[in-house]
């Protein structure tokens, strides 16, 4: 069983990833939040180039382990 989550009206699952093969880059705001960190991890682990927008003072403890692999703005 893969990771599955509802984000607003968007249902994220491994099946969605196979449909969205051409979309390899994504920019996420709120990536250090509760839901945003899980979306960020999901997309990163499925091969997306993930960019995030964050303040220099943001608490990124939820994504510290993958932060060096993300593009921060």
N, C-alpha and C positions, 0 to 999 in steps of 0.2 A: 504494500500500500504506500503510495507516495504522499507528499505534502499537499494538503488541500486547505484553502482558506477563502473566505468571502471578504473582499475589500470593496465596500460600497456595493455597486451592482456588478462588479467584476469577480468572477470565480476563478481563482488561480489553482491550477493543478498541473501535474506533469503532462496531461493531455493537452492543456492549453499551450504548453511550451512546444509541443510537436506541431501544433497548428501555426504558431508564430515563429517559424524557423528563420524567416528573412529579417526579423527585427532583432538585431544583435546589440544595439546600443540603447541605453535608457538613462534618463536623468530623474532622480528621486529627491523630492523635498521631504523633510521629516524623517530621514533615514535613521536617526538616532532615537526615535520614539518607539513605543511598544509595537505597534503594527508595522510601522515603516521599517524597523530593523528586521522583522520577519520577512517582509516583502523583499528587502535588499538581499538578505541571505538566500532566499529562494531563487531570485534572478541570478545572483552571482554563482550559485552552485549549479545552475543550469546553463552556464556558458555565456551569459550576457556581460558586456562591458558596462559596468554600472558607474555612473557619475552621481555624486550627491552634492547638495547645496547645504552648507552648515556654517554656523558662526564659529569663529576661533575659540570662543568660550564655551562651546557646546559640550555637554557630557556625552561622550561616545562610547561609554562602557559596554553597551549592548552589541557594538560592532567592532570593538577594538581589535579582535583577532583577524578580521578581514579588511580593516581600514587601510593597511598599506597597499592592498590590491584594488582599491577603489579610487576613482578620480574625484578629488575634492575641489569644490568651487567656493 
